[in-house]
Amino acid sequence: METQTIWNNFNDELYFFILKKVKNKDITNDIFQNTFLKIHKNLFTLEKEKKARAWIFQIARNEIVNYFNEESIYVEKLDINKENSLQEYQHICCFDKFINDLPDIYRQVIELSYIKGQKQKDSAKELGISLENVKARIKRAKAILKKKFNECCKYEFDKNGKLIGESNCSSCNSIIE
């Protein structure tokens, strides 16, 4: 498996997974880049292509943990208003709202598969539906989320697959100010 194949198959899913965990688009971009650097450097260690998704997401989880471990050192030393600091790191546009606004059948599969990190077949078993149904719901949910995200915030992907643009909604702009 090549890095480009991994990028093509997982970049959107991985980006939104990290964004949901760290709740800050700048930090997400840093972690996302570090994750793909590690994937590229260590791709030779991947023994089975079937396990690529789990391997990739474990690298991302490790990068997220590394970020928060490094960040905690600095937070302890800073003497600032913790509430303002927390609000700064909570900004991720309206993404949480978009997930919460999904119809239940879509929200459930997104939460199980991407937020809790469950395998799709385990999510299917937990929800009592077929694996194909889970995949279809995820596809529909991602389409809804992408549409809402693009309408609200005017973000898009450039030719290299990088998220570009700026927030363009009153909710997002009021959080930043």
Backbone as JSON Lines, residues from 0, in Angstrom:
{"i":0,"aa":"M","n":[0.85,-1.18,0.0],"ca":[0.0,0.0,0.0],"c":[0.89,1.23,0.0]}
{"i":1,"aa":"E","n":[0.5,2.24,-0.76],"ca":[1.27,3.47,-0.87],"c":[0.63,4.59,-0.06]}
{"i":2,"aa":"T","n":[1.42,5.59,0.26],"ca":[0.92,6.74,1.02],"c":[-0.22,7.42,0.27]}
{"i":3,"aa":"Q","n":[-0.09,7.54,-1.05],"ca":[-1.14,8.2,-1.84],"c":[-2.46,7.44,-1.73]}
{"i":4,"aa":"T","n":[-2.41,6.11,-1.72],"ca":[-3.61,5.3,-1.58],"c":[-4.26,5.54,-0.22]}
{"i":5,"aa":"I","n":[-3.43,5.58,0.8],"ca":[-3.95,5.86,2.15],"c":[-4.58,7.24,2.19]}
{"i":6,"aa":"W","n":[-3.91,8.22,1.58],"ca":[-4.45,9.58,1.53],"c":[-5.81,9.58,0.84]}
{"i":7,"aa":"N","n":[-5.88,8.96,-0.32],"ca":[-7.14,8.95,-1.09],"c":[-8.27,8.28,-0.32]}
{"i":8,"aa":"N","n":[-7.96,7.22,0.43],"ca":[-8.99,6.45,1.12],"c":[-9.39,7.02,2.48]}
{"i":9,"aa":"F","n":[-8.47,7.72,3.16],"ca":[-8.72,8.05,4.56],"c":[-8.58,9.53,4.94]}
{"i":10,"aa":"N","n":[-8.18,10.41,4.03],"ca":[-7.85,11.77,4.48],"c":[-9.04,12.52,5.08]}
{"i":11,"aa":"D","n":[-10.21,12.46,4.46],"ca":[-11.38,13.16,5.02],"c":[-11.76,12.59,6.38]}
{"i":12,"aa":"E","n":[-11.86,11.28,6.44],"ca":[-12.26,10.6,7.67],"c":[-11.29,10.9,8.8]}
{"i":13,"aa":"L","n":[-10.01,10.85,8.49],"ca":[-8.98,11.09,9.5],"c":[-9.0,12.55,9.97]}
{"i":14,"aa":"Y","n":[-9.15,13.48,9.04],"ca":[-9.19,14.89,9.4],"c":[-10.33,15.18,10.37]}
{"i":15,"aa":"F","n":[-11.53,14.7,10.04],"ca":[-12.69,14.97,10.89],"c":[-12.6,14.22,12.22]}
{"i":16,"aa":"F","n":[-11.98,13.06,12.23],"ca":[-11.75,12.33,13.48],"c":[-10.89,13.18,14.42]}
{"i":17,"aa":"I","n":[-9.79,13.72,13.89],"ca":[-8.89,14.54,14.7],"c":[-9.6,15.83,15.13]}
{"i":18,"aa":"L","n":[-10.32,16.46,14.21],"ca":[-11.04,17.7,14.51],"c":[-12.02,17.49,15.65]}
{"i":19,"aa":"K","n":[-12.73,16.38,15.64],"ca":[-13.7,16.09,16.69],"c":[-13.0,15.92,18.05]}
{"i":20,"aa":"K","n":[-11.81,15.36,18.04],"ca":[-11.09,15.13,19.3],"c":[-10.47,16.4,19.87]}
{"i":21,"aa":"V","n":[-9.86,17.24,19.03],"ca":[-9.11,18.38,19.56],"c":[-9.88,19.7,19.51]}
{"i":22,"aa":"K","n":[-10.93,19.75,18.72],"ca":[-11.84,20.91,18.68],"c":[-11.15,22.23,18.33]}
{"i":23,"aa":"N","n":[-10.14,22.17,17.48],"ca":[-9.45,23.38,17.03],"c":[-8.85,23.07,15.66]}
{"i":24,"aa":"K","n":[-9.22,23.88,14.66],"ca":[-8.8,23.55,13.3],"c":[-7.29,23.72,13.08]}
{"i":25,"aa":"D","n":[-6.64,24.68,13.74],"ca":[-5.2,24.84,13.57],"c":[-4.44,23.66,14.17]}
{"i":26,"aa":"I","n":[-4.85,23.26,15.36],"ca":[-4.22,22.12,16.01],"c":[-4.49,20.85,15.19]}
{"i":27,"aa":"T","n":[-5.71,20.74,14.68],"ca":[-6.07,19.59,13.85],"c":[-5.15,19.5,12.64]}
{"i":28,"aa":"N","n":[-4.91,20.64,11.98],"ca":[-4.03,20.63,10.81],"c":[-2.63,20.15,11.18]}
{"i":29,"aa":"D","n":[-2.11,20.6,12.32],"ca":[-0.78,20.17,12.76],"c":[-0.74,18.67,13.03]}
{"i":30,"aa":"I","n":[-1.71,18.19,13.78],"ca":[-1.76,16.77,14.11],"c":[-1.97,15.94,12.86]}
{"i":31,"aa":"F","n":[-2.82,16.41,11.97],"ca":[-3.1,15.73,10.7],"c":[-1.82,15.58,9.89]}
{"i":32,"aa":"Q","n":[-1.05,16.66,9.77],"ca":[0.2,16.61,9.03],"c":[1.21,15.67,9.69]}
{"i":33,"aa":"N","n":[1.34,15.77,11.01],"ca":[2.26,14.88,11.72],"c":[1.86,13.42,11.55]}
{"i":34,"aa":"T","n":[0.56,13.16,11.56],"ca":[0.07,11.79,11.39],"c":[0.48,11.27,10.02]}
{"i":35,"aa":"F","n":[0.27,12.06,8.97],"ca":[0.63,11.58,7.64],"c":[2.13,11.47,7.45]}
{"i":36,"aa":"L","n":[2.9,12.3,8.12],"ca":[4.36,12.13,8.07],"c":[4.76,10.8,8.68]}
{"i":37,"aa":"K","n":[4.18,10.47,9.82],"ca":[4.49,9.19,10.47],"c":[4.01,8.01,9.63]}
{"i":38,"aa":"I","n":[2.84,8.16,9.02],"ca":[2.33,7.11,8.15],"c":[3.32,6.87,7.01]}
{"i":39,"aa":"H","n":[3.76,7.96,6.39],"ca":[4.69,7.84,5.26],"c":[6.02,7.21,5.68]}
{"i":40,"aa":"K","n":[6.55,7.68,6.82],"ca":[7.84,7.16,7.3],"c":[7.78,5.69,7.7]}
{"i":41,"aa":"N","n":[6.64,5.26,8.24],"ca":[6.53,3.91,8.81],"c":[5.67,2.96,8.0]}
{"i":42,"aa":"L","n":[5.36,3.33,6.78],"ca":[4.47,2.51,5.96],"c":[5.03,1.1,5.75]}
{"i":43,"aa":"F","n":[6.34,0.98,5.74],"ca":[6.96,-0.33,5.55],"c":[6.64,-1.3,6.69]}
{"i":44,"aa":"T","n":[6.22,-0.78,7.84],"ca":[5.91,-1.65,8.98],"c":[4.51,-2.23,8.92]}
{"i":45,"aa":"L","n":[3.67,-1.69,8.03],"ca":[2.31,-2.19,7.89],"c":[2.36,-3.55,7.19]}
{"i":46,"aa":"E","n":[1.99,-4.59,7.92],"ca":[2.11,-5.94,7.38],"c":[0.9,-6.37,6.57]}
{"i":47,"aa":"K","n":[-0.28,-5.98,7.0],"ca":[-1.5,-6.4,6.32],"c":[-2.31,-5.18,5.91]}
{"i":48,"aa":"E","n":[-2.62,-5.08,4.62],"ca":[-3.39,-3.94,4.13],"c":[-4.78,-3.88,4.77]}
{"i":49,"aa":"K","n":[-5.32,-5.03,5.16],"ca":[-6.63,-5.07,5.8],"c":[-6.64,-4.28,7.11]}
{"i":50,"aa":"K","n":[-5.48,-4.18,7.73],"ca":[-5.38,-3.5,9.02],"c":[-4.93,-2.05,8.89]}
{"i":51,"aa":"A","n":[-4.91,-1.52,7.66],"ca":[-4.42,-0.16,7.42],"c":[-5.23,0.88,8.18]}
{"i":52,"aa":"R","n":[-6.55,0.77,8.16],"ca":[-7.4,1.77,8.82],"c":[-7.12,1.82,10.32]}
{"i":53,"aa":"A","n":[-7.08,0.67,10.95],"ca":[-6.81,0.62,12.39],"c":[-5.42,1.2,12.7]}
{"i":54,"aa":"W","n":[-4.45,0.85,11.87],"ca":[-3.08,1.32,12.05],"c":[-3.01,2.84,11.93]}
{"i":55,"aa":"I","n":[-3.67,3.38,10.92],"ca":[-3.67,4.83,10.67],"c":[-4.32,5.57,11.84]}
{"i":56,"aa":"F","n":[-5.46,5.07,12.28],"ca":[-6.16,5.76,13.37],"c":[-5.43,5.63,14.69]}
{"i":57,"aa":"Q","n":[-4.68,4.56,14.87],"ca":[-3.87,4.45,16.09],"c":[-2.75,5.47,16.06]}
{"i":58,"aa":"I","n":[-2.16,5.69,14.91],"ca":[-1.13,6.74,14.79],"c":[-1.74,8.1,15.12]}
{"i":59,"aa":"A","n":[-2.93,8.36,14.6],"ca":[-3.61,9.64,14.88],"c":[-3.9,9.78,16.37]}
{"i":60,"aa":"R","n":[-4.4,8.71,16.99],"ca":[-4.67,8.77,18.44],"c":[-3.39,9.07,19.22]}
{"i":61,"aa":"N","n":[-2.3,8.44,18.83],"ca":[-1.02,8.68,19.51],"c":[-0.57,10.12,19.33]}
{"i":62,"aa":"E","n":[-0.76,10.67,18.14],"ca":[-0.39,12.06,17.89],"c":[-1.25,13.02,18.72]}
{"i":63,"aa":"I","n":[-2.52,12.7,18.86],"ca":[-3.42,13.52,19.68],"c":[-2.96,13.48,21.14]}
{"i":64,"aa":"V","n":[-2.66,12.3,21.64],"ca":[-2.17,12.15,23.01],"c":[-0.86,12.9,23.19]}
{"i":65,"aa":"N","n":[0.04,12.78,22.23],"ca":[1.31,13.5,22.3],"c":[1.08,15.01,22.38]}
{"i":66,"aa":"Y","n":[0.16,15.5,21.57],"ca":[-0.14,16.93,21.58],"c":[-0.64,17.36,22.97]}
{"i":67,"aa":"F","n":[-1.61,16.62,23.5],"ca":[-2.17,17.02,24.8],"c":[-1.16,16.85,25.93]}
{"i":68,"aa":"N","n":[-0.29,15.87,25.84],"ca":[0.75,15.73,26.86],"c":[1.72,16.91,26.82]}
{"i":69,"aa":"E","n":[2.12,17.32,25.63],"ca":[3.01,18.48,25.5],"c":[2.29,19.74,25.94]}
{"i":70,"aa":"E","n":[1.04,19.88,25.55],"ca":[0.27,21.08,25.88],"c":[0.04,21.2,27.38]}
{"i":71,"aa":"S","n":[-0.13,20.09,28.08],"ca":[-0.41,20.14,29.51],"c":[0.78,20.71,30.29]}
{"i":72,"aa":"I","n":[1.97,20.52,29.8],"ca":[3.15,21.09,30.45],"c":[3.06,22.61,30.45]}
{"i":73,"aa":"Y","n":[2.67,23.18,29.31],"ca":[2.59,24.63,29.19],"c":[1.38,25.21,29.91]}
{"i":74,"aa":"V","n":[0.29,24.52,29.92],"ca":[-0.92,25.01,30.57],"c":[-0.69,25.15,32.07]}
{"i":75,"aa":"E","n":[0.02,24.2,32.67],"ca":[0.28,24.26,34.11],"c":[1.13,25.48,34.46]}
{"i":76,"aa":"K","n":[2.03,25.88,33.57],"ca":[2.94,26.98,33.87],"c":[2.32,28.34,33.62]}
{"i":77,"aa":"L","n":[1.31,28.39,32.76],"ca":[0.7,29.67,32.43],"c":[-0.27,30.1,33.52]}
{"i":78,"aa":"D","n":[-0.27,31.39,33.83],"ca":[-1.19,31.93,34.82],"c":[-2.21,32.79,34.08]}
{"i":79,"aa":"I","n":[-3.2,32.11,33.47],"ca":[-4.22,32.82,32.7],"c":[-5.59,32.35,33.13]}
{"i":80,"aa":"N","n":[-6.58,33.06,32.67],"ca":[-7.97,32.7,32.96],"c":[-8.28,31.39,32.22]}
{"i":81,"aa":"K","n":[-8.5,30.32,32.97],"ca":[-8.71,29.0,32.37],"c":[-9.96,28.95,31.5]}
{"i":82,"aa":"E","n":[-10.98,29.71,31.86],"ca":[-12.22,29.7,31.09],"c":[-11.98,30.27,29.69]}
{"i":83,"aa":"N","n":[-11.26,31.38,29.58],"ca":[-10.95,31.95,28.26],"c":[-10.07,31.02,27.46]}
{"i":84,"aa":"S","n":[-9.11,30.4,28.11],"ca":[-8.23,29.47,27.44],"c":[-9.01,28.29,26.88]}
{"i":85,"aa":"L","n":[-9.93,27.77,27.66],"ca":[-10.73,26.63,27.23],"c":[-11.59,27.0,26.03]}
{"i":86,"aa":"Q","n":[-12.18,28.21,26.06],"ca":[-13.01,28.65,24.93],"c":[-12.2,28.72,23.65]}
{"i":87,"aa":"E","n":[-10.96,29.16,23.76],"ca":[-10.11,29.26,22.58],"c":[-9.92,27.89,21.93]}
{"i":88,"aa":"Y","n":[-9.75,26.85,22.73],"ca":[-9.53,25.52,22.19],"c":[-10.82,24.82,21.81]}
{"i":89,"aa":"Q","n":[-11.95,25.35,22.19],"ca":[-13.23,24.73,21.87],"c":[-13.7,25.08,20.47]}
{"i":90,"aa":"H","n":[-13.08,26.05,19.8],"ca":[-13.59,26.52,18.52],"c":[-13.36,25.51,17.39]}
{"i":91,"aa":"I","n":[-14.43,24.97,16.9],"ca":[-14.34,24.12,15.71],"c":[-15.5,24.42,14.79]}
{"i":92,"aa":"C","n":[-15.85,25.68,14.72],"ca":[-16.97,26.08,13.89],"c":[-18.23,25.45,14.44]}
{"i":93,"aa":"C","n":[-19.06,24.94,13.59],"ca":[-20.35,24.39,14.0],"c":[-20.37,22.87,13.91]}
{"i":94,"aa":"F","n":[-19.22,22.25,13.89],"ca":[-19.13,20.82,13.62],"c":[-19.91,19.97,14.62]}
{"i":95,"aa":"D","n":[-19.78,20.26,15.91],"ca":[-20.54,19.51,16.91],"c":[-22.03,19.66,16.68]}
{"i":96,"aa":"K","n":[-22.44,20.86,16.36],"ca":[-23.86,21.12,16.1],"c":[-24.33,20.3,14.9]}
{"i":97,"aa":"F","n":[-23.51,20.25,13.87],"ca":[-23.89,19.49,12.68],"c":[-24.07,18.01,13.01]}
{"i":98,"aa":"I","n":[-23.18,17.47,13.79],"ca":[-23.31,16.04,14.16],"c":[-24.56,15.84,15.0]}
{"i":99,"aa":"N","n":[-24.78,16.71,15.97],"ca":[-25.96,16.58,16.83],"c":[-27.26,16.76,16.06]}
{"i":100,"aa":"D","n":[-27.24,17.53,14.98],"ca":[-28.44,17.78,14.18],"c":[-28.73,16.67,13.16]}
{"i":101,"aa":"L","n":[-27.81,15.75,12.99],"ca":[-28.05,14.64,12.05],"c":[-29.26,13.82,12.52]}
{"i":102,"aa":"P","n":[-30.02,13.27,11.58],"ca":[-31.06,12.33,12.0],"c":[-30.42,11.2,12.81]}
{"i":103,"aa":"D","n":[-31.14,10.66,13.78],"ca":[-30.59,9.65,14.7],"c":[-29.91,8.49,13.99]}
{"i":104,"aa":"I","n":[-30.49,8.0,12.91],"ca":[-29.9,6.83,12.24],"c":[-28.5,7.13,11.69]}
{"i":105,"aa":"Y","n":[-28.26,8.38,11.31],"ca":[-26.95,8.76,10.8],"c":[-26.01,9.15,11.95]}
{"i":106,"aa":"R","n":[-26.53,9.89,12.92],"ca":[-25.71,10.32,14.05],"c":[-25.14,9.12,14.8]}
{"i":107,"aa":"Q","n":[-25.96,8.09,14.99],"ca":[-25.52,6.91,15.73],"c":[-24.31,6.25,15.07]}
{"i":108,"aa":"V","n":[-24.36,6.05,13.76],"ca":[-23.24,5.37,13.09],"c":[-22.0,6.25,13.07]}
{"i":109,"aa":"I","n":[-22.17,7.55,12.93],"ca":[-21.02,8.46,12.96],"c":[-20.37,8.44,14.34]}
{"i":110,"aa":"E","n":[-21.18,8.52,15.38],"ca":[-20.63,8.51,16.74],"c":[-19.93,7.19,17.05]}
{"i":111,"aa":"L","n":[-20.53,6.08,16.67],"ca":[-19.91,4.79,16.96],"c":[-18.63,4.58,16.15]}
{"i":112,"aa":"S","n":[-18.68,4.88,14.86],"ca":[-17.55,4.59,13.99],"c":[-16.42,5.6,14.09]}
{"i":113,"aa":"Y","n":[-16.75,6.88,14.18],"ca":[-15.7,7.9,14.13],"c":[-15.35,8.48,15.49]}
{"i":114,"aa":"I","n":[-16.32,8.7,16.32],"ca":[-16.03,9.32,17.6],"c":[-15.55,8.29,18.61]}
{"i":115,"aa":"K","n":[-16.24,7.14,18.67],"ca":[-15.82,6.08,19.58],"c":[-14.78,5.17,18.94]}
{"i":116,"aa":"G","n":[-14.62,5.25,17.62],"ca":[-13.6,4.48,16.93],"c":[-13.92,3.0,16.76]}
{"i":117,"aa":"Q","n":[-15.18,2.65,16.82],"ca":[-15.57,1.25,16.64],"c":[-15.42,0.83,15.19]}
{"i":118,"aa":"K","n":[-15.18,-0.46,15.0],"ca":[-15.19,-1.0,13.65],"c":[-16.63,-0.98,13.15]}
{"i":119,"aa":"Q","n":[-16.79,-0.83,11.85],"ca":[-18.13,-0.75,11.29],"c":[-18.94,-2.02,11.54]}
{"i":120,"aa":"K","n":[-18.28,-3.17,11.5],"ca":[-19.04,-4.41,11.73],"c":[-19.52,-4.48,13.18]}
{"i":121,"aa":"D","n":[-18.74,-3.93,14.13],"ca":[-19.17,-3.9,15.53],"c":[-20.33,-2.9,15.71]}
{"i":122,"aa":"S","n":[-20.25,-1.8,14.98],"ca":[-21.35,-0.83,15.03],"c":[-22.63,-1.45,14.48]}
{"i":123,"aa":"A","n":[-22.5,-2.22,13.4],"ca":[-23.66,-2.9,12.8],"c":[-24.29,-3.85,13.81]}
{"i":124,"aa":"K","n":[-23.45,-4.6,14.49],"ca":[-23.94,-5.56,15.48],"c":[-24.64,-4.83,16.63]}
{"i":125,"aa":"E","n":[-24.04,-3.75,17.11],"ca":[-24.62,-3.0,18.23],"c":[-25.97,-2.38,17.85]}
{"i":126,"aa":"L","n":[-26.06,-1.9,16.6],"ca":[-27.3,-1.27,16.15],"c":[-28.32,-2.27,15.6]}
{"i":127,"aa":"G","n":[-27.9,-3.51,15.42],"ca":[-28.8,-4.54,14.9],"c":[-29.15,-4.36,13.44]}
{"i":128,"aa":"I","n":[-28.18,-3.86,12.65],"ca":[-28.38,-3.68,11.22],"c":[-27.21,-4.32,10.47]}
{"i":129,"aa":"S","n":[-27.33,-4.42,9.16],"ca":[-26.28,-5.04,8.36],"c":[-25.09,-4.1,8.19]}
{"i":130,"aa":"L","n":[-23.94,-4.68,7.89],"ca":[-22.74,-3.91,7.64],"c":[-22.95,-2.97,6.45]}
{"i":131,"aa":"E","n":[-23.63,-3.46,5.42],"ca":[-23.9,-2.64,4.24],"c":[-24.74,-1.42,4.61]}
{"i":132,"aa":"N","n":[-25.7,-1.62,5.52],"ca":[-26.55,-0.53,5.97],"c":[-25.72,0.51,6.72]}
{"i":133,"aa":"V","n":[-24.79,0.05,7.56],"ca":[-23.91,0.97,8.28],"c":[-23.11,1.8,7.28]}
{"i":134,"aa":"K","n":[-22.54,1.14,6.29],"ca":[-21.73,1.85,5.29],"c":[-22.57,2.87,4.53]}
{"i":135,"aa":"A","n":[-23.79,2.51,4.17],"ca":[-24.67,3.44,3.46],"c":[-25.02,4.64,4.34]}
{"i":136,"aa":"R","n":[-25.3,4.39,5.61],"ca":[-25.64,5.49,6.53],"c":[-24.45,6.42,6.74]}
{"i":137,"aa":"I","n":[-23.27,5.84,6.85],"ca":[-22.06,6.67,7.01],"c":[-21.87,7.54,5.78]}
{"i":138,"aa":"K","n":[-22.04,6.95,4.61],"ca":[-21.88,7.71,3.37],"c":[-22.87,8.87,3.31]}
{"i":139,"aa":"R","n":[-24.12,8.6,3.66],"ca":[-25.15,9.66,3.65],"c":[-24.85,10.71,4.7]}
{"i":140,"aa":"A","n":[-24.43,10.28,5.9],"ca":[-24.12,11.23,6.97],"c":[-22.95,12.14,6.58]}
{"i":141,"aa":"K","n":[-21.92,11.56,5.98],"ca":[-20.77,12.35,5.55],"c":[-21.17,13.37,4.5]}
{"i":142,"aa":"A","n":[-22.08,12.98,3.61],"ca":[-22.55,13.91,2.58],"c":[-23.31,15.08,3.23]}
{"i":143,"aa":"I","n":[-24.15,14.77,4.21],"ca":[-24.9,15.81,4.92],"c":[-23.94,16.74,5.66]}
{"i":144,"aa":"L","n":[-22.97,16.15,6.38],"ca":[-22.02,16.96,7.14],"c":[-21.19,17.85,6.22]}
{"i":145,"aa":"K","n":[-20.74,17.28,5.12],"ca":[-19.92,18.05,4.19],"c":[-20.72,19.22,3.61]}
{"i":146,"aa":"K","n":[-21.97,18.96,3.26],"ca":[-22.83,20.01,2.7],"c":[-23.05,21.12,3.73]}
{"i":147,"aa":"K","n":[-23.39,20.76,4.95],"ca":[-23.62,21.77,5.99],"c":[-22.35,22.56,6.3]}
{"i":148,"aa":"F","n":[-21.24,21.86,6.36],"ca":[-19.96,22.49,6.66],"c":[-19.61,23.5,5.56]}
{"i":149,"aa":"N","n":[-19.8,23.1,4.3],"ca":[-19.49,24.0,3.18],"c":[-20.45,25.18,3.12]}
{"i":150,"aa":"E","n":[-21.73,24.96,3.41],"ca":[-22.7,26.05,3.39],"c":[-22.43,27.06,4.5]}
{"i":151,"aa":"C","n":[-22.14,26.55,5.67],"ca":[-21.97,27.4,6.84],"c":[-20.64,28.15,6.79]}
{"i":152,"aa":"C","n":[-19.6,27.45,6.5],"ca":[-18.27,27.98,6.75],"c":[-17.46,28.28,5.5]}
{"i":153,"aa":"K","n":[-17.97,27.92,4.36],"ca":[-17.29,28.2,3.09],"c":[-15.9,27.57,3.03]}
{"i":154,"aa":"Y","n":[-15.76,26.4,3.63],"ca":[-14.52,25.65,3.52],"c":[-14.62,24.76,2.3]}
{"i":155,"aa":"E","n":[-13.46,24.44,1.73],"ca":[-13.43,23.5,0.61],"c":[-12.06,22.84,0.59]}
{"i":156,"aa":"F","n":[-11.93,21.82,-0.23],"ca":[-10.66,21.13,-0.38],"c":[-9.98,21.62,-1.65]}
{"i":157,"aa":"D","n":[-8.68,21.94,-1.55],"ca":[-7.95,22.35,-2.74],"c":[-7.55,21.12,-3.54]}
{"i":158,"aa":"K","n":[-6.8,21.31,-4.62],"ca":[-6.44,20.19,-5.5],"c":[-5.57,19.14,-4.8]}
{"i":159,"aa":"N","n":[-4.92,19.51,-3.71],"ca":[-4.09,18.57,-2.96],"c":[-4.85,17.91,-1.82]}
{"i":160,"aa":"G","n":[-6.14,18.22,-1.68],"ca":[-6.94,17.62,-0.62],"c":[-6.84,18.34,0.71]}
{"i":161,"aa":"K","n":[-6.23,19.54,0.7],"ca":[-6.06,20.31,1.94],"c":[-7.3,21.18,2.15]}
{"i":162,"aa":"L","n":[-7.77,21.25,3.38],"ca":[-8.93,22.07,3.73],"c":[-8.52,23.53,3.7]}
{"i":163,"aa":"I","n":[-9.25,24.35,2.9],"ca":[-8.94,25.76,2.8],"c":[-10.21,26.57,2.98]}
{"i":164,"aa":"G","n":[-10.07,27.86,3.27],"ca":[-11.22,28.74,3.44],"c":[-11.28,29.27,4.85]}
{"i":165,"aa":"E","n":[-12.34,30.02,5.11],"ca":[-12.52,30.59,6.44],"c":[-13.95,30.49,6.88]}
{"i":166,"aa":"S","n":[-14.14,30.61,8.16],"ca":[-15.47,30.6,8.73],"c":[-16.26,31.78,8.19]}
{"i":167,"aa":"N","n":[-17.53,31.55,7.88],"ca":[-18.34,32.61,7.31],"c":[-19.74,32.62,7.92]}
{"i":168,"aa":"C","n":[-19.88,32.18,9.16],"ca":[-21.21,32.19,9.75],"c":[-21.19,32.99,11.05]}
{"i":169,"aa":"S","n":[-22.32,33.47,11.47],"ca":[-22.39,34.31,12.66],"c":[-22.0,33.53,13.91]}
{"i":170,"aa":"S","n":[-22.34,32.25,13.98],"ca":[-21.97,31.45,15.15],"c":[-20.46,31.33,15.28]}
{"i":171,"aa":"C","n":[-19.82,31.03,14.16],"ca":[-18.37,30.86,14.17],"c":[-17.68,32.17,14.48]}
{"i":172,"aa":"N","n":[-18.12,33.23,13.85],"ca":[-17.47,34.52,14.03],"c":[-17.66,35.05,15.44]}
{"i":173,"aa":"S","n":[-18.78,34.76,16.08],"ca":[-18.99,35.23,17.46],"c":[-18.1,34.47,18.44]}
{"i":174,"aa":"I","n":[-17.76,33.21,18.11],"ca":[-16.87,32.43,18.98],"c":[-15.46,32.97,18.91]}
{"i":175,"aa":"I","n":[-15.02,33.36,17.7],"ca":[-13.66,33.83,17.5],"c":[-13.45,35.18,18.2]}
{"i":176,"aa":"E","n":[-14.44,36.06,18.14],"ca":[-14.28,37.42,18.67],"c":[-14.26,37.47,20.16]}
